[in-house]
């Protein structure tokens, strides 16, 4: 069964983005880019209306911490 992603799984989303975009420098990543990349992930299955800056920032922070 394929992995399914939802907005409340910020750590898992961060890991998926890190794997999908390993060469990306976070200095150039916007919250809008994170939104677009998350909804394009294979297995993303949640309501787009539930996204907000807090969730997107949490995904960004988890991704940043994984790089450190």
PDB file of N, CA, C and O in Angstrom:
ATOM      1  N   UNK A   1       0.841  -1.182   0.000  1.00  0.00           N
ATOM      2  CA  UNK A   1       0.000   0.000   0.000  1.00  0.00           C
ATOM      3  C   UNK A   1       0.889   1.249   0.000  1.00  0.00           C
ATOM      4  O   UNK A   1       1.857   1.325   0.758  1.00  0.00           O
ATOM      5  N   UNK A   2       0.567   2.202  -0.831  1.00  0.00           N
ATOM      6  CA  UNK A   2       1.351   3.425  -0.948  1.00  0.00           C
ATOM      7  C   UNK A   2       1.148   4.314   0.279  1.00  0.00           C
ATOM      8  O   UNK A   2       0.077   4.329   0.886  1.00  0.00           O
ATOM      9  N   UNK A   3       2.183   5.040   0.621  1.00  0.00           N
ATOM     10  CA  UNK A   3       2.123   5.984   1.743  1.00  0.00           C
ATOM     11  C   UNK A   3       1.144   7.105   1.410  1.00  0.00           C
ATOM     12  O   UNK A   3       1.155   7.635   0.299  1.00  0.00           O
ATOM     13  N   UNK A   4       0.301   7.464   2.371  1.00  0.00           N
ATOM     14  CA  UNK A   4      -0.654   8.557   2.205  1.00  0.00           C
ATOM     15  C   UNK A   4      -0.216   9.688   3.132  1.00  0.00           C
ATOM     16  O   UNK A   4       0.135   9.446   4.287  1.00  0.00           O
ATOM     17  N   UNK A   5      -0.235  10.898   2.638  1.00  0.00           N
ATOM     18  CA  UNK A   5       0.190  12.064   3.406  1.00  0.00           C
ATOM     19  C   UNK A   5      -0.994  12.987   3.685  1.00  0.00           C
ATOM     20  O   UNK A   5      -1.885  13.160   2.853  1.00  0.00           O
ATOM     21  N   UNK A   6      -0.972  13.574   4.885  1.00  0.00           N
ATOM     22  CA  UNK A   6      -1.976  14.548   5.296  1.00  0.00           C
ATOM     23  C   UNK A   6      -1.256  15.734   5.938  1.00  0.00           C
ATOM     24  O   UNK A   6      -0.114  15.604   6.378  1.00  0.00           O
ATOM     25  N   UNK A   7      -1.913  16.876   5.991  1.00  0.00           N
ATOM     26  CA  UNK A   7      -1.288  18.089   6.505  1.00  0.00           C
ATOM     27  C   UNK A   7      -0.773  17.951   7.928  1.00  0.00           C
ATOM     28  O   UNK A   7       0.220  18.590   8.278  1.00  0.00           O
ATOM     29  N   UNK A   8      -1.412  17.144   8.753  1.00  0.00           N
ATOM     30  CA  UNK A   8      -0.973  17.037  10.143  1.00  0.00           C
ATOM     31  C   UNK A   8       0.290  16.205  10.330  1.00  0.00           C
ATOM     32  O   UNK A   8       0.814  16.128  11.442  1.00  0.00           O
ATOM     33  N   UNK A   9       0.782  15.589   9.282  1.00  0.00           N
ATOM     34  CA  UNK A   9       2.006  14.784   9.349  1.00  0.00           C
ATOM     35  C   UNK A   9       3.190  15.616   8.860  1.00  0.00           C
ATOM     36  O   UNK A   9       3.842  15.262   7.877  1.00  0.00           O
ATOM     37  N   UNK A  10       3.462  16.725   9.552  1.00  0.00           N
ATOM     38  CA  UNK A  10       4.470  17.663   9.054  1.00  0.00           C
ATOM     39  C   UNK A  10       5.851  17.042   8.966  1.00  0.00           C
ATOM     40  O   UNK A  10       6.587  17.321   8.019  1.00  0.00           O
ATOM     41  N   UNK A  11       6.221  16.210   9.922  1.00  0.00           N
ATOM     42  CA  UNK A  11       7.550  15.582   9.879  1.00  0.00           C
ATOM     43  C   UNK A  11       7.677  14.666   8.665  1.00  0.00           C
ATOM     44  O   UNK A  11       8.681  14.717   7.955  1.00  0.00           O
ATOM     45  N   UNK A  12       6.673  13.833   8.423  1.00  0.00           N
ATOM     46  CA  UNK A  12       6.699  12.930   7.277  1.00  0.00           C
ATOM     47  C   UNK A  12       6.707  13.701   5.965  1.00  0.00           C
ATOM     48  O   UNK A  12       7.375  13.300   5.011  1.00  0.00           O
ATOM     49  N   UNK A  13       5.973  14.798   5.911  1.00  0.00           N
ATOM     50  CA  UNK A  13       5.980  15.634   4.710  1.00  0.00           C
ATOM     51  C   UNK A  13       7.355  16.254   4.495  1.00  0.00           C
ATOM     52  O   UNK A  13       7.836  16.319   3.363  1.00  0.00           O
ATOM     53  N   UNK A  14       7.986  16.707   5.566  1.00  0.00           N
ATOM     54  CA  UNK A  14       9.329  17.277   5.455  1.00  0.00           C
ATOM     55  C   UNK A  14      10.325  16.244   4.934  1.00  0.00           C
ATOM     56  O   UNK A  14      11.153  16.552   4.077  1.00  0.00           O
ATOM     57  N   UNK A  15      10.242  15.029   5.447  1.00  0.00           N
ATOM     58  CA  UNK A  15      11.134  13.967   4.976  1.00  0.00           C
ATOM     59  C   UNK A  15      10.884  13.648   3.505  1.00  0.00           C
ATOM     60  O   UNK A  15      11.825  13.415   2.746  1.00  0.00           O
ATOM     61  N   UNK A  16       9.631  13.638   3.112  1.00  0.00           N
ATOM     62  CA  UNK A  16       9.302  13.365   1.710  1.00  0.00           C
ATOM     63  C   UNK A  16       9.829  14.462   0.797  1.00  0.00           C
ATOM     64  O   UNK A  16      10.342  14.173  -0.284  1.00  0.00           O
ATOM     65  N   UNK A  17       9.710  15.716   1.219  1.00  0.00           N
ATOM     66  CA  UNK A  17      10.231  16.819   0.412  1.00  0.00           C
ATOM     67  C   UNK A  17      11.751  16.791   0.359  1.00  0.00           C
ATOM     68  O   UNK A  17      12.348  17.059  -0.684  1.00  0.00           O
ATOM     69  N   UNK A  18      12.371  16.467   1.477  1.00  0.00           N
ATOM     70  CA  UNK A  18      13.839  16.358   1.513  1.00  0.00           C
ATOM     71  C   UNK A  18      14.308  15.295   0.530  1.00  0.00           C
ATOM     72  O   UNK A  18      15.301  15.490  -0.171  1.00  0.00           O
ATOM     73  N   UNK A  19      13.600  14.173   0.476  1.00  0.00           N
ATOM     74  CA  UNK A  19      13.955  13.094  -0.459  1.00  0.00           C
ATOM     75  C   UNK A  19      13.664  13.493  -1.906  1.00  0.00           C
ATOM     76  O   UNK A  19      14.421  13.142  -2.811  1.00  0.00           O
ATOM     77  N   UNK A  20      12.581  14.217  -2.121  1.00  0.00           N
ATOM     78  CA  UNK A  20      12.171  14.619  -3.466  1.00  0.00           C
ATOM     79  C   UNK A  20      13.057  15.729  -4.030  1.00  0.00           C
ATOM     80  O   UNK A  20      13.278  15.799  -5.239  1.00  0.00           O
ATOM     81  N   UNK A  21      13.562  16.593  -3.152  1.00  0.00           N
ATOM     82  CA  UNK A  21      14.353  17.759  -3.567  1.00  0.00           C
ATOM     83  C   UNK A  21      15.662  17.809  -2.781  1.00  0.00           C
ATOM     84  O   UNK A  21      15.884  18.753  -2.023  1.00  0.00           O
ATOM     85  N   UNK A  22      16.530  16.813  -2.946  1.00  0.00           N
ATOM     86  CA  UNK A  22      17.749  16.730  -2.121  1.00  0.00           C
ATOM     87  C   UNK A  22      18.748  17.862  -2.347  1.00  0.00           C
ATOM     88  O   UNK A  22      19.544  18.162  -1.458  1.00  0.00           O
ATOM     89  N   UNK A  23      18.720  18.478  -3.487  1.00  0.00           N
ATOM     90  CA  UNK A  23      19.685  19.536  -3.795  1.00  0.00           C
ATOM     91  C   UNK A  23      19.161  20.934  -3.501  1.00  0.00           C
ATOM     92  O   UNK A  23      19.877  21.918  -3.687  1.00  0.00           O
ATOM     93  N   UNK A  24      17.931  21.027  -3.049  1.00  0.00           N
ATOM     94  CA  UNK A  24      17.307  22.341  -2.827  1.00  0.00           C
ATOM     95  C   UNK A  24      17.928  23.034  -1.621  1.00  0.00           C
ATOM     96  O   UNK A  24      18.100  22.424  -0.565  1.00  0.00           O
ATOM     97  N   UNK A  25      18.262  24.306  -1.782  1.00  0.00           N
ATOM     98  CA  UNK A  25      18.737  25.108  -0.657  1.00  0.00           C
ATOM     99  C   UNK A  25      17.533  25.834  -0.072  1.00  0.00           C
ATOM    100  O   UNK A  25      16.800  26.515  -0.789  1.00  0.00           O
ATOM    101  N   UNK A  26      17.336  25.687   1.207  1.00  0.00           N
ATOM    102  CA  UNK A  26      16.128  26.215   1.832  1.00  0.00           C
ATOM    103  C   UNK A  26      16.083  27.741   1.866  1.00  0.00           C
ATOM    104  O   UNK A  26      15.022  28.320   2.097  1.00  0.00           O
ATOM    105  N   UNK A  27      17.207  28.391   1.642  1.00  0.00           N
ATOM    106  CA  UNK A  27      17.205  29.853   1.604  1.00  0.00           C
ATOM    107  C   UNK A  27      16.320  30.372   0.472  1.00  0.00           C
ATOM    108  O   UNK A  27      15.809  31.490   0.545  1.00  0.00           O
ATOM    109  N   UNK A  28      16.142  29.580  -0.552  1.00  0.00           N
ATOM    110  CA  UNK A  28      15.362  29.996  -1.720  1.00  0.00           C
ATOM    111  C   UNK A  28      13.952  29.415  -1.753  1.00  0.00           C
ATOM    112  O   UNK A  28      13.228  29.604  -2.730  1.00  0.00           O
ATOM    113  N   UNK A  29      13.559  28.714  -0.701  1.00  0.00           N
ATOM    114  CA  UNK A  29      12.257  28.036  -0.681  1.00  0.00           C
ATOM    115  C   UNK A  29      11.222  28.910   0.024  1.00  0.00           C
ATOM    116  O   UNK A  29      11.437  29.365   1.147  1.00  0.00           O
ATOM    117  N   UNK A  30      10.115  29.131  -0.642  1.00  0.00           N
ATOM    118  CA  UNK A  30       9.016  29.908  -0.055  1.00  0.00           C
ATOM    119  C   UNK A  30       7.925  28.963   0.452  1.00  0.00           C
ATOM    120  O   UNK A  30       7.916  27.775   0.128  1.00  0.00           O
ATOM    121  N   UNK A  31       7.018  29.504   1.243  1.00  0.00           N
ATOM    122  CA  UNK A  31       5.891  28.702   1.711  1.00  0.00           C
ATOM    123  C   UNK A  31       5.008  28.292   0.543  1.00  0.00           C
ATOM    124  O   UNK A  31       4.436  27.202   0.552  1.00  0.00           O
ATOM    125  N   UNK A  32       4.893  29.140  -0.449  1.00  0.00           N
ATOM    126  CA  UNK A  32       4.116  28.791  -1.641  1.00  0.00           C
ATOM    127  C   UNK A  32       4.745  27.593  -2.364  1.00  0.00           C
ATOM    128  O   UNK A  32       4.034  26.709  -2.842  1.00  0.00           O
ATOM    129  N   UNK A  33       6.072  27.572  -2.439  1.00  0.00           N
ATOM    130  CA  UNK A  33       6.748  26.434  -3.073  1.00  0.00           C
ATOM    131  C   UNK A  33       6.495  25.152  -2.280  1.00  0.00           C
ATOM    132  O   UNK A  33       6.243  24.096  -2.861  1.00  0.00           O
ATOM    133  N   UNK A  34       6.563  25.250  -0.955  1.00  0.00           N
ATOM    134  CA  UNK A  34       6.303  24.071  -0.118  1.00  0.00           C
ATOM    135  C   UNK A  34       4.884  23.576  -0.358  1.00  0.00           C
ATOM    136  O   UNK A  34       4.669  22.372  -0.499  1.00  0.00           O
ATOM    137  N   UNK A  35       3.920  24.476  -0.407  1.00  0.00           N
ATOM    138  CA  UNK A  35       2.537  24.086  -0.681  1.00  0.00           C
ATOM    139  C   UNK A  35       2.440  23.335  -2.007  1.00  0.00           C
ATOM    140  O   UNK A  35       1.853  22.254  -2.069  1.00  0.00           O
ATOM    141  N   UNK A  36       3.008  23.899  -3.057  1.00  0.00           N
ATOM    142  CA  UNK A  36       2.939  23.273  -4.382  1.00  0.00           C
ATOM    143  C   UNK A  36       3.626  21.915  -4.400  1.00  0.00           C
ATOM    144  O   UNK A  36       3.118  20.969  -5.001  1.00  0.00           O
ATOM    145  N   UNK A  37       4.763  21.813  -3.754  1.00  0.00           N
ATOM    146  CA  UNK A  37       5.499  20.547  -3.725  1.00  0.00           C
ATOM    147  C   UNK A  37       4.758  19.482  -2.916  1.00  0.00           C
ATOM    148  O   UNK A  37       4.722  18.316  -3.309  1.00  0.00           O
ATOM    149  N   UNK A  38       4.170  19.882  -1.790  1.00  0.00           N
ATOM    150  CA  UNK A  38       3.435  18.916  -0.962  1.00  0.00           C
ATOM    151  C   UNK A  38       2.245  18.354  -1.729  1.00  0.00           C
ATOM    152  O   UNK A  38       2.047  17.140  -1.760  1.00  0.00           O
ATOM    153  N   UNK A  39       1.452  19.223  -2.348  1.00  0.00           N
ATOM    154  CA  UNK A  39       0.265  18.710  -3.029  1.00  0.00           C
ATOM    155  C   UNK A  39       0.628  17.879  -4.254  1.00  0.00           C
ATOM    156  O   UNK A  39      -0.202  17.118  -4.752  1.00  0.00           O
ATOM    157  N   UNK A  40       1.868  18.017  -4.748  1.00  0.00           N
ATOM    158  CA  UNK A  40       2.314  17.221  -5.886  1.00  0.00           C
ATOM    159  C   UNK A  40       2.934  15.896  -5.465  1.00  0.00           C
ATOM    160  O   UNK A  40       3.226  15.056  -6.317  1.00  0.00           O
ATOM    161  N   UNK A  41       3.138  15.693  -4.170  1.00  0.00           N
ATOM    162  CA  UNK A  41       3.736  14.434  -3.716  1.00  0.00           C
ATOM    163  C   UNK A  41       2.827  13.258  -4.053  1.00  0.00           C
ATOM    164  O   UNK A  41       1.613  13.329  -3.863  1.00  0.00           O
ATOM    165  N   UNK A  42       3.418  12.179  -4.551  1.00  0.00           N
ATOM    166  CA  UNK A  42       2.607  10.970  -4.727  1.00  0.00           C
ATOM    167  C   UNK A  42       2.068  10.539  -3.359  1.00  0.00           C
ATOM    168  O   UNK A  42       2.828  10.435  -2.396  1.00  0.00           O
ATOM    169  N   UNK A  43       0.818  10.300  -3.278  1.00  0.00           N
ATOM    170  CA  UNK A  43       0.223   9.868  -2.022  1.00  0.00           C
ATOM    171  C   UNK A  43      -0.353  10.995  -1.184  1.00  0.00           C
ATOM    172  O   UNK A  43      -0.946  10.730  -0.139  1.00  0.00           O
ATOM    173  N   UNK A  44      -0.200  12.250  -1.607  1.00  0.00           N
ATOM    174  CA  UNK A  44      -0.816  13.320  -0.832  1.00  0.00           C
ATOM    175  C   UNK A  44      -2.322  13.211  -0.982  1.00  0.00           C
ATOM    176  O   UNK A  44      -2.851  13.168  -2.093  1.00  0.00           O
ATOM    177  N   UNK A  45      -3.002  13.167   0.154  1.00  0.00           N
ATOM    178  CA  UNK A  45      -4.440  12.914   0.145  1.00  0.00           C
ATOM    179  C   UNK A  45      -5.115  13.700   1.266  1.00  0.00           C
ATOM    180  O   UNK A  45      -5.535  13.126   2.270  1.00  0.00           O
ATOM    181  N   UNK A  46      -5.214  15.007   1.086  1.00  0.00           N
ATOM    182  CA  UNK A  46      -5.868  15.826   2.097  1.00  0.00           C
ATOM    183  C   UNK A  46      -6.521  17.025   1.411  1.00  0.00           C
ATOM    184  O   UNK A  46      -6.262  17.311   0.242  1.00  0.00           O
ATOM    185  N   UNK A  47      -7.347  17.695   2.141  1.00  0.00           N
ATOM    186  CA  UNK A  47      -8.073  18.853   1.640  1.00  0.00           C
ATOM    187  C   UNK A  47      -7.111  20.035   1.506  1.00  0.00           C
ATOM    188  O   UNK A  47      -6.472  20.424   2.484  1.00  0.00           O
ATOM    189  N   UNK A  48      -7.006  20.600   0.326  1.00  0.00           N
ATOM    190  CA  UNK A  48      -6.109  21.729   0.089  1.00  0.00           C
ATOM    191  C   UNK A  48      -6.495  22.941   0.931  1.00  0.00           C
ATOM    192  O   UNK A  48      -5.637  23.752   1.279  1.00  0.00           O
ATOM    193  N   UNK A  49      -7.755  23.068   1.254  1.00  0.00           N
ATOM    194  CA  UNK A  49      -8.247  24.193   2.043  1.00  0.00           C
ATOM    195  C   UNK A  49      -7.734  24.172   3.489  1.00  0.00           C
ATOM    196  O   UNK A  49      -7.793  25.188   4.181  1.00  0.00           O
ATOM    197  N   UNK A  50      -7.243  23.039   3.937  1.00  0.00           N
ATOM    198  CA  UNK A  50      -6.742  22.940   5.313  1.00  0.00           C
ATOM    199  C   UNK A  50      -5.339  23.515   5.471  1.00  0.00           C
ATOM    200  O   UNK A  50      -4.888  23.742   6.594  1.00  0.00           O
ATOM    201  N   UNK A  51      -4.655  23.749   4.376  1.00  0.00           N
ATOM    202  CA  UNK A  51      -3.298  24.294   4.444  1.00  0.00           C
ATOM    203  C   UNK A  51      -3.332  25.728   4.955  1.00  0.00           C
ATOM    204  O   UNK A  51      -4.230  26.502   4.624  1.00  0.00           O
ATOM    205  N   UNK A  52      -2.336  26.066   5.767  1.00  0.00           N
ATOM    206  CA  UNK A  52      -2.184  27.442   6.230  1.00  0.00           C
ATOM    207  C   UNK A  52      -0.701  27.712   6.458  1.00  0.00           C
ATOM    208  O   UNK A  52       0.118  26.794   6.411  1.00  0.00           O
ATOM    209  N   UNK A  53      -0.364  28.960   6.703  1.00  0.00           N
ATOM    210  CA  UNK A  53       1.045  29.322   6.868  1.00  0.00           C
ATOM    211  C   UNK A  53       1.690  28.590   8.038  1.00  0.00           C
ATOM    212  O   UNK A  53       2.870  28.244   7.976  1.00  0.00           O
ATOM    213  N   UNK A  54       0.932  28.351   9.096  1.00  0.00           N
ATOM    214  CA  UNK A  54       1.478  27.640  10.257  1.00  0.00           C
ATOM    215  C   UNK A  54       1.927  26.228   9.911  1.00  0.00           C
ATOM    216  O   UNK A  54       3.003  25.792  10.319  1.00  0.00           O
ATOM    217  N   UNK A  55       1.105  25.527   9.165  1.00  0.00           N
ATOM    218  CA  UNK A  55       1.449  24.160   8.748  1.00  0.00           C
ATOM    219  C   UNK A  55       2.640  24.188   7.802  1.00  0.00           C
ATOM    220  O   UNK A  55       3.575  23.402   7.953  1.00  0.00           O
ATOM    221  N   UNK A  56       2.609  25.089   6.829  1.00  0.00           N
ATOM    222  CA  UNK A  56       3.705  25.156   5.857  1.00  0.00           C
ATOM    223  C   UNK A  56       5.013  25.547   6.537  1.00  0.00           C
ATOM    224  O   UNK A  56       6.069  25.017   6.191  1.00  0.00           O
ATOM    225  N   UNK A  57       4.955  26.461   7.492  1.00  0.00           N
ATOM    226  CA  UNK A  57       6.154  26.839   8.230  1.00  0.00           C
ATOM    227  C   UNK A  57       6.670  25.673   9.072  1.00  0.00           C
ATOM    228  O   UNK A  57       7.881  25.481   9.183  1.00  0.00           O
ATOM    229  N   UNK A  58       5.774  24.901   9.660  1.00  0.00           N
ATOM    230  CA  UNK A  58       6.186  23.731  10.443  1.00  0.00           C
ATOM    231  C   UNK A  58       6.889  22.710   9.553  1.00  0.00           C
ATOM    232  O   UNK A  58       7.879  22.110   9.971  1.00  0.00           O
ATOM    233  N   UNK A  59       6.398  22.504   8.343  1.00  0.00           N
ATOM    234  CA  UNK A  59       7.056  21.598   7.395  1.00  0.00           C
ATOM    235  C   UNK A  59       8.444  22.131   7.066  1.00  0.00           C
ATOM    236  O   UNK A  59       9.418  21.379   7.068  1.00  0.00           O
ATOM    237  N   UNK A  60       8.535  23.432   6.783  1.00  0.00           N
ATOM    238  CA  UNK A  60       9.825  24.058   6.495  1.00  0.00           C
ATOM    239  C   UNK A  60      10.787  23.853   7.660  1.00  0.00           C
ATOM    240  O   UNK A  60      11.939  23.479   7.438  1.00  0.00           O
ATOM    241  N   UNK A  61      10.348  24.084   8.883  1.00  0.00           N
ATOM    242  CA  UNK A  61      11.211  23.956  10.058  1.00  0.00           C
ATOM    243  C   UNK A  61      11.696  22.517  10.248  1.00  0.00           C
ATOM    244  O   UNK A  61      12.862  22.292  10.572  1.00  0.00           O
ATOM    245  N   UNK A  62      10.812  21.556  10.047  1.00  0.00           N
ATOM    246  CA  UNK A  62      11.214  20.154  10.171  1.00  0.00           C
ATOM    247  C   UNK A  62      12.252  19.799   9.110  1.00  0.00           C
ATOM    248  O   UNK A  62      13.222  19.097   9.398  1.00  0.00           O
ATOM    249  N   UNK A  63      12.053  20.275   7.899  1.00  0.00           N
ATOM    250  CA  UNK A  63      12.994  20.034   6.809  1.00  0.00           C
ATOM    251  C   UNK A  63      14.343  20.657   7.168  1.00  0.00           C
ATOM    252  O   UNK A  63      15.384  20.022   7.004  1.00  0.00           O
ATOM    253  N   UNK A  64      14.326  21.885   7.653  1.00  0.00           N
ATOM    254  CA  UNK A  64      15.545  22.580   8.048  1.00  0.00           C
ATOM    255  C   UNK A  64      16.287  21.802   9.141  1.00  0.00           C
ATOM    256  O   UNK A  64      17.506  21.643   9.074  1.00  0.00           O
ATOM    257  N   UNK A  65      15.562  21.328  10.126  1.00  0.00           N
ATOM    258  CA  UNK A  65      16.183  20.579  11.220  1.00  0.00           C
ATOM    259  C   UNK A  65      16.782  19.272  10.741  1.00  0.00           C
ATOM    260  O   UNK A  65      17.795  18.825  11.278  1.00  0.00           O
ATOM    261  N   UNK A  66      16.181  18.655   9.749  1.00  0.00           N
ATOM    262  CA  UNK A  66      16.727  17.418   9.195  1.00  0.00           C
ATOM    263  C   UNK A  66      18.037  17.658   8.447  1.00  0.00           C
ATOM    264  O   UNK A  66      18.867  16.755   8.347  1.00  0.00           O
ATOM    265  N   UNK A  67      18.225  18.864   7.922  1.00  0.00           N
ATOM    266  CA  UNK A  67      19.457  19.184   7.204  1.00  0.00           C
ATOM    267  C   UNK A  67      20.596  19.495   8.160  1.00  0.00           C
ATOM    268  O   UNK A  67      21.765  19.363   7.796  1.00  0.00           O
ATOM    269  N   UNK A  68      20.275  19.897   9.350  1.00  0.00           N
ATOM    270  CA  UNK A  68      21.267  20.319  10.335  1.00  0.00           C
ATOM    271  C   UNK A  68      21.994  19.162  10.962  1.00  0.00           C
ATOM    272  O   UNK A  68      22.861  19.365  11.812  1.00  0.00           O
TER     273      UNK A  68
END
